[in-house]
């Protein structure tokens, strides 16, 4: 009788252990299923976080176009450059991460010319989206961030060679620095109908951070200096580091800006995100590898 009792107790104990392990395993399985790693989540806040600097060796990637697109949309790729100069010079100056070799840039512009692309000012793209008007079928916008003097030395003559429009996204407070354009160079290019300018803040400041006064100063000071030196209407903005949030967008609208450019990739531009238009970083590859 005692042996039977002991056997029953042992069996009951074993059942409890089995049940407990089974429950824990189910809990761990469920936990694994619902705990999505942060790296694969996409949120609005992540899109407004400063992006890492581009490298000249990055492989071109094609971004699928979402369907259906929201609002009035136009298929207009916007290309993003920083430095354009010979690779040897970029290495000497420590600027390879942001550089496209000047000979490669010439080939890229030659490719656009041979394929029948029409270059636009940033303002013309924004106006077409606001007014719901059409653009030439193969329209494209070429942009250069920050205001590096290499753009004047190498990219500007190539743009003139093909009679292409270029857009300089200028951080006005950096002008005159050792790596940057001079105001004389800015004024010379502004007299050429091929070159347009947009506000890139005064000191290349990420306007998704800081006090209200600081953000407004950065936007307004950059705008005012550019307007004085270019005689252009400065009402298009480009976010330093691609960093923005709702407050940045609302501030820009309140200060009279009608469009803005991000660093979010994509070839489609829509009026529904006219304050965060898409741009595509370009490296030392043929533009055909970027889907153009």
Steps between C-alpha positions, in 0.01 A plus 500: 500500500781737594681415177190584298462829687864592431452413133192725474686791665794459262268491197316813617832679551617403153176629347544835676854532362391414146210748514722778634765451232236491230348826625839670515583387148172638369568828679848526352370415153229763523745753634735433208220545251378838624836653595603659168859626495520883500719493190216381280240741628416807294360805669457868423763587759758281324444684171579830673824374660829621347621254239861374488725675252503335157809319374631500146516119502139436599315271261202655320168371629162535336207602717163343413232755425202473737161461336265668502689827543334761722383824342620664179831337404770538237780259411800730544827358637700744713874429511707585809869592476749662740859529366585460132877487439777262389527198727870565563422849629215367714741251660753775567231714667335210686172549313453165328188407700305789344667516161406404146798501266475791256553278194226266621272799557566612142404152376187503716390836358585377149277199560208724605556714190509198268186355658303821445453610862378852578659658808282710729540747780372386838255789484351378172439153643335639813285740296382218272397292802320793663318598181440143377666571167697260282874495430704355211491120507870458589539774758777490760635728776874518578594618850826574683496526879687734736680733256842343443742687274562178303156553347615834356835360385378178336121450492406850385702487174352158421146626558576788263642254245164317480292811576357323804329665795663444841358569846734598782374429851702758695578525871568875484708522818759261352563714190855633498640202692806317370299222332207715398396744232569870535218751477656627176465151352142473625415836344666404170299177477180677603533724193487186286145383430618139534559523876235519773544509877309362798534566873696231688499692833771742609744258667386163359280447807257209542171681556326204661684604820551816701294787631242688297728805482801295385305318228346823371837677502663222297224507239460877478869594509582254223207620292583869543868468412426293192237745384741793541778333302296330225199729447291182482176427684611251767190299590626142455678325786736202523535318835859464630566129564149436366376573854144626546186456707150649510622807687767566236243471221251728675772757570608505137142548382447783747817670372377489141668190356300315236704179468790311657736215413591204719747214449227236476564310173245467224426624148139606554414844642152577637323807631403295806864507614606825339689594819709180489566437132718203415864500387743231393866498601732450204846343512766396249276283283326535168159658545346204318582293811271729700207420275523811280 
